[in-house]
Amino acid sequence: MPSVPRPRMRRARRARLAAGATPSAAAKAEPNIQQVSHGGLRWINIERPGPLERAWLQEHFSFHPLDYEDIASRNQRPKIDEYPDYLFIVLHFPVFDKTVGRLNAAELDIFVGPDYVITLPKQPIPPVSYLFERCSTNAEFRANLLSKGPGYLLYRIVDDAIDYCFPMLRKMGNKLERIEEDIFEGRSQEIVRDISNAKQEIINFRKIIRPQRAVLNDLERTKHRFLTGDLEIYFDDIVDASERIWDVLENYKEVIEALESTNESVISHRVNDILLVLTAISVIVLPLTLVASIFGMNVGLPGGGDPAQGASTSFWIIIGSMVVMLAGMLAYFKHRRWL
């Protein structure tokens, strides 16, 4: 029987086994749970939740089974589900993916309860990570943020993620300005790809923001004990910021369409200029070609060197045929209103 190669173990696992740990204990992993607390309020942050993290949530919280299915799902639309004891919110935010060089939607799942807020970003969202890091490292900031209840913490998380969109919009606006300058500097054919990339970014951004506008409006109108009181003013500010983002995207959509049309017009005018030059050259050469063609015929020509013979009958027949063809083409072009 041939020998079967033994599977190779990772270095960390070999080290644990060498230290005396059993294989079952070495294979056991801990869930990636990060949490901070102050005054009875906990903020639990779980990036890229996997089976271990979902098992930990099921062990410590009694959420609806459909919520756990939504956490495991990769393509969940923005929504807000209201339960007697908690809220489940799904939001999307644009994040630039350096691997593919374009904007992608980063999903953020949020549970809001009377004494906790749980954030579960499917991929790292910089403003959420930065806010949680500040809470972890700055005790004064943590006390100020968590002492105002779960509703205010939810507002800060969503507001920081919404504000993160504005620098990206400014970069898109600068890119549109550069495209406009390049169009009138004679690089219209080279920036067709740039126009296409900018148009794709705007489309992706709109696809992320459009379904979320209704969710933010529902969040503002939600009559829940976690989001009552003075918090209505804060969530109204989030809705206003979302509407400003949508207005900017609408403006960018019109701008990129106008730039695309302008670029096509510039290319068309440049082609017309080239055709104009070629047409002028053709018109200049045409009489010379005509004279050369006539005197290159293998028939007797006027002044062909034999005064007695003169022009043959064939020459006049050819000239007559040319005149008839010319008159027929002029009449046809005039009939078609090409002249």
N, C-alpha and C positions, 0 to 999 in steps of 0.2 A: 504494500500500500504506500503510495507516495506521501512524503511528509508535507503537512500543511503549514505554511508560515504562521507564526504566532502574531496576533495583533499587537501593534505598538501602542504603548500607553503614553499619555502626555507626561511631560516632565513633572508638573505639579502633582499629578496623581501618583507617579512613582515615588516622589518625595514623601507624600503622606503615607503610602504603604510602607516605605522604608522606616518611617518613624513609628510604625506599629499600629496604624489605623486599619480598620477592616475595610474590604472593598465596598461594602454597602455604605459605610460612613463616609468613605472618600468620594463616592459617587453622589452623595447627597449635597445639594446646592441650596443656598439661601436666596430668598426672593429679594429683588432690588427695590427696597422700600426706603424712602426718605421722608422724614416728617419733622416738623417743628410745632411747638405748642406754646400757648401763653393764655392765662386767664380762663382755662377751660375750653379753649378753641384749638383744634388741631388742623394743621395743613399737611396733608399727605401727598407727596409727589412721586409718581411711578412712571418713569420714562420707558417707552417700548414695552408695555405690559405683555408678559408671556404666560404660559400655563401656570408657572409657580406663583406669579403675582396674582393671577385670577383666583387661584386656590386660596391664597392668603386673604383676599377680599371676601370670598365666600365663607371663610372661617370666622372673620371678624365683623362682617356686616351682612344684614339680611336684605339685600337688594333683589329686585325682581329678576327671574331667570332671563327674561328678554334683554335686560340691560347687560348681562354678562355676554350674551350672544352679540350684542352691538359692540362691546369692547373687543371681542375676538374678530369681528368683521373688519375687512380692510377698506371697504367702500361704503361708508355710512353717510347719509345725507345730513346736513345740519338740522337739528330739531331740538325741542325742549319737551320733556315728559314730566308731568307733575304728579307726585304721589303724596299720600297723606303725611309721610314723615320726611320726605326728601325730594329734591329735584335732580333730574338727570338731563344734562345738556351736552349736545354735540355741536362743536363749532369747527370751522375751517379757517386757516390763516395762510397767506402766501409765504413761502420760504424758498430762497434761491438755492437750487441744487447744483453744486459745483461740478458734480460728476457728469451731468448731462448739459450743464450750462443754460438752464431755464428755470422758470418759476414752477413750483409744484405746490399742491395743497397739503398742508400739514394738519392732521386731525387732532383735536383736543377734546377729550371726554372729561366731563366734570360732574361730580356728585356733590350736592350741597345739602347738608343736614343742619340740625340745630346747634351742634357743637363740633362740626368738622366740615372741611372742604377737601375733596380728593380730586387731584388733577392727574389725568393719564394721557400725556402726549404720545401719539403713535411714533413720532420722531422728534428730535430736539427742536424746541421752539425758543429762539434766543431770548425774547423778552420774559417768557415764563421762567426759564432757567436762571436768568439774571435776578429776577425778583425773588425767587426761592433762595438763591445764594445769599442775597442781602439779608433775608430773614434769618438764615442760618448763622451768619457771621456777625451781624449787628444786633445786639440785644435791644438797644433803644428803638431801632427801626422795627424790629419784630414786635415789641410791645405796642408801638403806635399803630401798627397795621392790624394785628390780631385782636386788639382790645375793642374794636368797633363792630365785631360780630361777623358772621359768615357772609352776610350780604355785601358788606363793604369789601371784604377780601375778594369775593367774586368780582365785584366791580373793578378792583385794581388789576386783577389778572386779565380780564377781558379788555380793559382800557389800555393797558400797556401793550397787549398784543395788537390792538387796533392802531395805536400810535406808531407801532413798528412799521406799518404799511406806508406811512408818509415819506420816510427817506427813500424807499423803493420807488414811489411815485415821482419824487424829485429826480432820481437818476433816469427814469424813463423820459421825463420831460427834457432833461439835458441831452439825452440821446436823440430825441426828435429835433431839437435845435441843431445838433451837429448834422443830422441828415439833411435838414433844409439848407444849411450852408454848403454841404457837399453837392447838392443838386445844382446850384447856380455857380459852382466852381468848375463845372465841366466833368464831374465824376458820376454822371447820372447812370451810366450803364454799370458801373462798379458797385453802386450802393443798392442795387435791386435786392440783393441778399440781406443787406442791413434793414431795408424796409420790411422784408418778409419776417425777419427775426423780431423786429419791434412790434409788428402786427400780431405775431403769435404771442408775445408777452402780454399785450393788452387783452387778447382774447382769453388767455389763461387766467389773468387777474380778474376779469369780469366773470368767468365761470366760477371762481372761488367766492366772490363777493355777492353775486346775484342771489343765490338761494339763502344766504345768511341774513339778508336784510329783513325778511319776514320773521326769522327766529329772534332777532334782536328786538323787533317791535313787540313780539309776543312776550319776551322777557321783560320789557318795560311795562306791559299791561298785566303781567302775572300778579294776581292777588294772593300772595303767599306770605306767611308770617316771617319768612326770612328776608323778604324784599319789600317790606312796607316802610312807612315813615318817610324820613328825609331821603332815603335811597332812591326814590322815584326821580329826583333831580339828577342824581348821578347817572342812572341808567338812561335818562333822556339825553344826557351828554354823549353817551356811547352811540345812541341812535343818530344823533347829529353828526358825529364823526364818521359813522358808516355812510351816511348820505353824502357827506363831503367827498369821501373816497369815490363813491359811485359817480358823482358829478364830474370829478376829475377824470375818471375813466371814460365817461361819455365824451368829454372834451378831447381826450387823447384819441379816442376812436375816430372822431371827426377829423382831427388833425392828420392822423396817419393816412386816412382815406384821401384827404386833400393832397398830402405829399405824394402819395402814390399816383394820383391823377396828374399832378404837376410834373412828376418825373417822367411819366409816359408822354406828356405833351412836349417836354424838352427833348426827349429821344426822337419823337416824331418830327419836330422842327429840325433837328440835326440831320435826320435822314432826308427830309425835304431839301435841305441845303445841299447835301451831297448829290441828290438827284438833279437839282438845278444845275450844278456844275457839269455833271455828266451829260445832261441834255444840251447845254451850251456847246460842249465839245462835239457832240454828235451833229448839231446843226451846222457848226463850222466845217466839219469834215464832209458833210453830206454833198455839197456842190462839187467838191474835189473828187469824191467817189463817183458822182454822176458823170463828170467829164471823162474820168479815166475809164469808166465802163463803156461809154458810147464809143470812144476812140479805140477801145480794145476789141471791138467786134470784128469778126472775120468776114466782113463784107466790104464792098466798095464804099469809100467815104469821100465826102467833098474835100478836095485838096489832097487826095490820097497819093498824088505823084503821077497820075495818068490823066491829063486834061481832056483827052479824047473820050475816055470812058466816063469820067465824072462819078456821081453818086449812083450806086446800083439801086434797082427797085427794092431789093431786100432791106436796104437801109431805111428807106421811107416807110416801108411796111412796119419795121420795128419801132420807128419813131411814132408812127400813128397809133400802134398798139399801146405804147407807153402813155401817150396822151389820153387815150380812152380809159385805160386803167386808172390814171390819176383822177380824171373827171368822175369815174364811178366811185372811187374811194371817198372823194370829197362829198359827193351826193349822199353816200351811205352815212358818213360821219355826221353830216348836217341833219339827216333824217333821225339819227339816234341822239341828236342834240349834244354830240361830243364837241362840236365846233360852234 
